[in-house]
Amino acid sequence: MDDKVQVAILEERLEQFGSIVTRIDSAIEKLSEVNNNVSRMLAVHEERISRQEEVDTILFDKIDKLRDKVDSDHDGVNQRLSLLERKLWTGIGVLAGIIILTNPQALQTLKPLLSEADRVIVAPAVAIMNGSR
């Protein structure tokens, strides 16, 4: 009888192990499914990331080209403004000269200044020539 009891106990434990093995197999299958799902999700995310990197590269290239164009346009506008400023000051100078030359009162005011400047330059030169210095 001892043998029969031991066999019965072993058979009962074997059945318990069978149910445990079945649960473990079920858990392994579920883990495999989860693993496959995670692998698919990672593949999708990697594809999205690579696509986003391509888009970023394209956008950065466009930004660089736009910056270069803006710099070029800025330089062109600066050159045009500089030329316009020179023309403006030249025109103001010419206009001032015309106003001074056509205004008799301005000529009377400038005449002593110009004649004294001639005397100051000429007088020392004459003195040096004569040897009076």
Buried (B, 14 or more C-beta within 10 A) or exposed (E): EEEEEEEEEEEEEEEEEEEEEEEEEEEEEEEEEEEEEEEEEEEEEEEEEEEEEEEEEEEEEEEEEEEEEEEEEEEEEEEEEEEEEEEEEEEEEEEEEEEEEEEEEEEEEEEEEEEEEEEEEEEEEEEEEEEEE
